[in-house]
Amino acid sequence: MDKTIVVLAEHIKGKLCDITFEMLGKAKDISKSTNSKLVVLLFGSNVENLAQQLGQANEVIYVNNERLVEFVPEIYVHLLANQINELKPWLIFVGATSIGLDVASIISAKLNIPLVSSCRDIKFDGDVLVSVSQLYGGKMLVENELKGAQIIISILPGAFNAEKGKSQDVPNVKKVEVSIPDDSKMSFERLVEPDSSDVDITKSPVLVSVGRGIQSQDNIPLAQELADLLGGAVSASRPVVDQGWLPTTRQVGRSGMTVRPKLYLALGISGAPEHVEGMKDSELIVAVNTDKNAPIFDIAHYGIIADVLEFVPILKDEIAKKKE
C-alpha cells in the first residue's frame, strides 16, 4: 500500500456519529480499489473504546487529551494538520457537518490542499476519481474530476450507507502524543440540545410526514389522527417547520433529523434532495402527491397521485375499519 486515505472521525457524548461510518464505508471501497491504506483519525478524551469500533480501518490513530472533551475548531485544525503532514494522504474525508465545516476550509487554506465540498457521490471513471457535489440546497449537482497529490472531500450526511462502515473486526490502534498549544482563542461553552419534551422522531417506527401539500396549519391535526391510528408520529419537511406549523424537532432532512422508520408516509412532500437525505433509508416509503412528476416518487416504494386532504380521510376510515 503506497497511498493513504484518511477519515476524520466525529463523535458526541461518547458515541460515534453516523457520518463517521458513512465516510468509513465509502473510503473502504476506494481503499480496496486503489490499494490504499485506510487510516481513521480520532481526537477526544477517553476515546480508546471508540477506536475499537472502527474495524473497517487498517489503522486508527487517536489523540487522547482532556482538552478534547468537546470539539474546539482551533485544536482540531492543529491536530489534523500535523497528521496530514505526517501521513501525506492522497484523500482526506471530513463530514459536511458543523465540525467538518469548521475544519475543512481552514485546513485547505493552511496546507494549500484543494477542497471538494458537499459531496454526495464518488466514483471512478477509468483512473480518474469523479465526485458529485450538491449545491444551493440540492438545486444544482456538480461533477468534479479529482486530480492532484492531495484532496480534501467533505461528505454530506446521508450520502452513503452507515452500515457499510461498521465491522466486528478490531483495527490496529495507535495512540499518539501531540502537544496542544495553550494560546487557543476559542473555547467550548455549552452544548445546546433540542427540547427533549417533544417526541423523538428518530425512534418512531412509523412517520406521517407532511409537506406543503398539507396547505395549512389547521390541517396538521388530520396528519396527527392518521399517525395515532398507525402508532406513529408526525414529522415534516423544512417548509412546514419554517412556517412555524411544527417545531424543529419534527424536521426531516439535511438540516433536520435523519430517520429510518419501518413506514414513512410522505404527504404532499415534493422530494427535494435535502429532504430525501434524511429519510431515504426508510424500510417502506409511501408517497402521496398531486404532481405525478414529483421527485419523491423516484424513491417511493408506492406512490399515490392524489390530493392529501382528500386521500387521508379515506385512508383513516379504512384503517379504522380494519381495527374494529
Buried (B, 14 or more C-beta within 10 A) or exposed (E): EEBBBBBBBBBEEEEBBBBBBBBBBBBBBBBEEBEBBBBBBBBBEEBEEBBEBBBBBBBBBBBBBEBBEBBBBBBBBBBBBBBBEEBEBBBBBBBBBEBBBBBBBBBBEEBEBBBBBBBBBBEEEEEEBBBBBBEEBBEEBBEBEBEEEBBBBBBBBBBBBBEBBBBEEEBEBEEEEBEBEEEEEEEEEEEEEEEEEEBEBBEBEBBBBBBBBBEEEEBBEBBBBBBEBBEBBBBBBBBBBEEEBBBBBBBBBBBBBBBBBEBBBBBBBBBBBBBBBBBBBBEEBBBBBBEEEBBBBEBBEEBBBBEBBEBBEEBBEEEEEEEE
